[in-house]
Amino acid sequence: MSLTVEAAHPFIAARIHGLDLSQPLGEERITEIELASGRYPVLIFPRQYINDDQLLAFAANFGPLQVAVSYTTRPEDHRLAPMINDISNLGKDNQTFRAGDRRRMNNLTSRRWHSDASYLPLPARYSMLLSYVVPAVGGQTQFADMRAAYDELPAHLRAVVEDLSCHYDIMQSRAAAGFHDFPDEERRALAPCIHKLVRTHPISGRKSLYLSSHASHVVGWSEPEGRDLLRELTEFATQPQFVYSHDWSVRDLVMWDNRALMHRGRPHIPETDVREMHRATTLDEPTWSRKTNAEVASTV
């Protein structure tokens, strides 16, 4: 029996019905999900009552798992396992961050359009975000389709961007958000990297822009001219006709393809309301091949 794929947006998002992700997936189901993601780069799996180990096992079907990256807390202060990104406003004491808390301010960086881990030489492929507690007002996640934006670029812009590459630097994007005091070891570990500005998606075969708030400037261009081009492209690519906004429900699992999208989080009101989400992320490693589910289960 095939999956039920229900469009939530004409070309960006779909709901996937008929799966219990607490159970291992067979090869046929994994392939169906990948093919669905080639058409709809945001896939929504409603009502998934799974734990973090099951989330990781699901994610591991689609690429090598990324160790969670944290810039504001020591490992001993983390609430969750090392492979889980804590996309929440909670400390280890399960209390919400107070006004002025550096961790709370750091969350503001996710409100800028970005692609996960685009500041790393090996960026993210898929992100899988599972909602545990949803605020009453706000807190949506918005997704901008970089394939559709590329398709609609004016001819003169498409000719300009086709063969360009960009520097991606998390220090630049964090400085733009008001963070400036980075320790030297962090600067060394997160040195700038270079990615192509236009990429071809391996499943759909479609070209897309690869934009992010982490893109600092264009290789071979003066910094002001490069930043101006990136600003123009970002403004074009995030027009309403290219954007899907997801209103979260408890236990939604949303899987998105960072190779085809930018995304951003929206504020929730009041900020003191709990928003708890756990994310597993896979890396875009070109040499990776899928393990059997038994092998995956033994590694998470």
C-alpha positions in Angstrom: 0.0 0.0 0.0 1.4 3.4 -1.0 1.7 6.4 1.2 -1.0 8.9 1.2 0.4 12.3 0.1 -1.9 15.2 0.7 -0.8 18.6 -0.6 -0.6 21.3 2.1 0.8 23.8 -0.5 0.7 23.5 -4.3 4.4 22.8 -4.6 6.2 23.3 -1.3 4.5 21.1 1.4 2.6 17.9 1.8 1.1 15.9 4.7 2.1 12.2 4.8 -0.5 9.9 6.2 -0.5 6.2 7.0 2.9 5.9 8.8 3.8 5.1 12.3 7.4 6.4 12.7 7.9 4.5 15.9 8.3 1.4 13.7 11.3 0.8 11.3 10.8 1.7 7.7 11.2 -0.7 4.8 13.2 0.2 1.8 10.1 0.8 -0.3 8.7 3.4 2.2 12.0 5.2 2.5 12.2 5.5 -1.3 8.6 6.8 -1.4 9.4 9.4 1.2 12.5 10.5 -0.7 10.5 10.8 -4.0 7.8 12.7 -2.2 10.4 15.1 -0.9 11.7 15.7 -4.4 8.2 17.1 -5.3 7.4 18.7 -1.9 10.5 19.7 0.0 8.5 20.1 3.2 6.9 16.8 4.4 4.6 16.9 7.4 4.0 13.7 9.4 1.1 14.4 11.9 0.7 12.9 15.3 4.0 11.1 15.7 4.3 10.0 19.3 7.9 8.9 19.1 10.9 9.5 21.4 14.3 10.9 20.5 15.9 7.5 19.7 13.0 6.8 17.2 13.4 10.3 15.7 17.1 9.6 15.2 16.4 6.1 13.7 14.0 7.7 11.2 16.4 10.4 10.3 19.3 8.0 9.8 17.4 6.5 6.8 18.1 9.7 4.9 21.8 10.5 5.5 24.5 10.5 8.2 23.4 12.1 11.4 24.9 15.4 12.5 26.1 15.9 16.0 24.2 18.9 17.5 26.0 22.2 17.3 25.7 24.6 20.2 27.3 28.0 20.5 26.0 29.2 23.9 26.0 26.4 26.3 28.6 23.9 27.6 27.9 20.2 26.8 27.2 19.5 30.5 24.3 22.1 30.3 22.5 20.4 27.5 19.1 18.9 28.1 19.1 16.4 25.3 21.3 13.7 23.7 24.3 14.9 21.6 22.7 14.1 18.3 19.5 16.1 19.0 19.3 19.8 18.4 17.2 21.4 21.2 15.0 23.9 19.3 13.3 25.1 22.5 13.3 27.9 25.0 14.0 25.7 28.0 17.1 25.3 30.1 18.2 22.1 31.8 15.9 22.9 34.7 13.0 22.9 32.2 12.3 26.6 32.9 11.9 29.1 30.1 14.8 31.5 29.4 14.4 34.8 31.1 14.7 38.2 29.2 18.4 38.9 28.4 19.5 35.3 28.7 22.1 34.7 26.0 20.4 31.4 25.0 17.1 33.3 24.4 18.9 35.9 22.4 20.7 33.2 20.4 17.3 31.8 19.3 16.7 35.1 17.5 19.2 34.1 14.8 16.8 31.4 13.7 14.3 34.2 12.7 16.4 35.1 9.8 16.1 33.2 6.5 18.7 30.4 6.5 19.6 26.9 5.4 20.7 24.6 8.3 24.5 24.2 8.6 25.2 26.1 5.4 28.1 27.6 7.3 29.8 24.2 7.4 31.8 22.6 4.6 29.4 19.6 4.7 26.0 21.3 5.2 22.7 19.8 6.2 20.6 17.6 3.8 17.4 17.0 5.7 16.1 18.5 9.0 13.5 16.6 11.0 11.8 18.8 13.7 9.4 17.2 16.2 7.1 19.4 18.2 6.4 18.5 21.9 4.9 21.8 23.2 3.4 24.4 20.9 2.7 28.0 22.0 -0.8 29.3 21.7 0.0 32.3 19.5 2.7 32.5 16.8 5.8 30.3 16.5 5.2 29.3 12.9 8.0 28.0 10.7 8.2 29.5 7.2 9.8 27.9 4.2 10.9 29.6 1.0 11.3 27.4 -2.1 14.6 28.1 -3.8 13.7 26.0 -6.9 10.7 28.1 -7.7 12.6 31.3 -7.0 15.4 30.2 -9.4 12.8 29.3 -12.1 11.3 32.8 -11.8 14.5 34.8 -11.7 14.7 37.5 -14.4 16.9 36.3 -17.3 19.6 38.9 -16.5 19.9 37.7 -12.9 19.9 34.1 -13.8 22.8 34.7 -16.1 24.7 36.5 -13.4 24.3 33.9 -10.6 24.7 30.7 -12.7 28.4 30.1 -12.0 29.0 32.1 -8.8 30.1 30.8 -5.4 29.7 32.4 -2.0 31.5 32.5 1.3 29.3 31.2 4.2 30.3 32.4 7.7 28.2 31.9 10.9 30.3 34.6 12.6 29.0 37.2 10.0 25.3 36.1 10.5 25.6 36.1 14.3 27.3 39.5 14.2 24.3 40.8 12.2 22.1 39.5 15.0 24.1 41.4 17.7 26.6 38.7 18.8 30.3 39.7 18.5 32.3 38.0 21.3 33.4 34.7 19.8 36.2 32.8 21.5 39.2 32.0 19.2 38.6 28.2 19.3 35.0 28.8 18.1 36.3 30.9 15.2 38.8 28.2 14.2 36.2 25.4 14.5 33.6 27.4 12.4 35.8 29.0 9.8 34.2 30.3 6.6 33.5 27.9 3.8 32.5 28.2 0.1 29.4 26.8 -1.6 28.0 27.2 -5.1 25.1 29.7 -5.4 23.2 27.6 -7.9 22.9 23.8 -7.3 21.1 20.9 -9.0 18.9 18.8 -6.8 19.9 15.1 -7.0 16.3 13.8 -6.8 14.2 16.3 -8.8 17.0 17.4 -11.2 15.8 21.0 -10.7 18.2 23.9 -10.2 17.8 26.0 -7.1 19.4 28.9 -5.4 21.5 28.2 -2.3 20.9 31.2 -0.1 21.2 31.7 3.7 21.7 34.5 6.2 25.1 32.8 6.7 26.2 33.8 3.1 28.5 36.7 3.7 29.8 37.6 0.2 30.4 36.4 -3.3 33.7 34.9 -4.3 35.7 37.2 -6.6 33.4 40.2 -6.0 33.9 43.2 -3.8 32.2 42.7 -0.5 29.7 45.5 -0.9 28.7 44.3 -4.4 28.4 40.7 -3.3 26.2 41.6 -0.3 24.0 43.7 -2.4 23.4 40.8 -4.8 22.7 38.4 -2.0 20.2 40.9 -0.5 18.5 41.3 -3.9 18.3 37.5 -4.3 17.0 36.9 -0.8 14.3 39.6 -1.2 13.2 38.0 -4.5 13.3 34.4 -3.2 11.2 35.2 -0.1 8.2 36.8 -1.8 4.9 35.4 -0.6 4.3 33.3 -3.8 7.4 31.2 -2.9 6.7 30.8 0.8 4.8 28.2 2.9 4.0 29.0 6.6 3.6 26.0 8.8 1.3 26.3 11.8 2.5 23.7 14.3 0.3 21.1 16.1 1.6 19.0 19.0 3.5 16.0 17.7 3.9 17.2 14.1 7.2 15.9 12.7 8.2 18.2 9.8 11.0 17.0 7.5 12.5 19.5 5.1 15.2 19.5 2.4 17.8 22.1 3.0 19.0 21.7 -0.6 15.8 23.2 -1.9 14.7 25.6 0.8 15.4 28.4 3.2 13.4 28.6 6.4 12.9 30.9 9.4 11.1 30.7 12.8 8.5 33.3 13.7 8.1 34.8 17.2 5.6 33.5 19.6 3.6 35.6 22.1 4.3 35.8 25.0 7.9 34.8 24.8 7.5 33.2 28.3 5.2 30.5 26.8 7.0 27.1 26.4 8.0 26.1 22.9 9.7 22.7 22.9 11.0 21.0 19.7 13.6 18.4 19.1 15.5 18.2 15.8 17.5 15.5 14.1 19.7 16.6 11.1 21.4 14.6 8.4 24.5 15.8 6.5 24.7 16.1 2.7 27.6 13.6 2.4 27.8 12.6 -1.3 29.5 9.2 -0.5 26.9 8.1 2.0 24.9 5.0 1.3 21.9 3.9 3.3 22.4 1.3 6.0 19.9 -1.3 6.8 17.5 -0.4 9.6 19.1 -3.0 11.9 22.5 -1.3 11.4 21.0 2.1 12.0 19.2 1.0 15.2 22.5 -0.2 16.6 24.1 3.2 16.2 21.6 5.5 17.8 
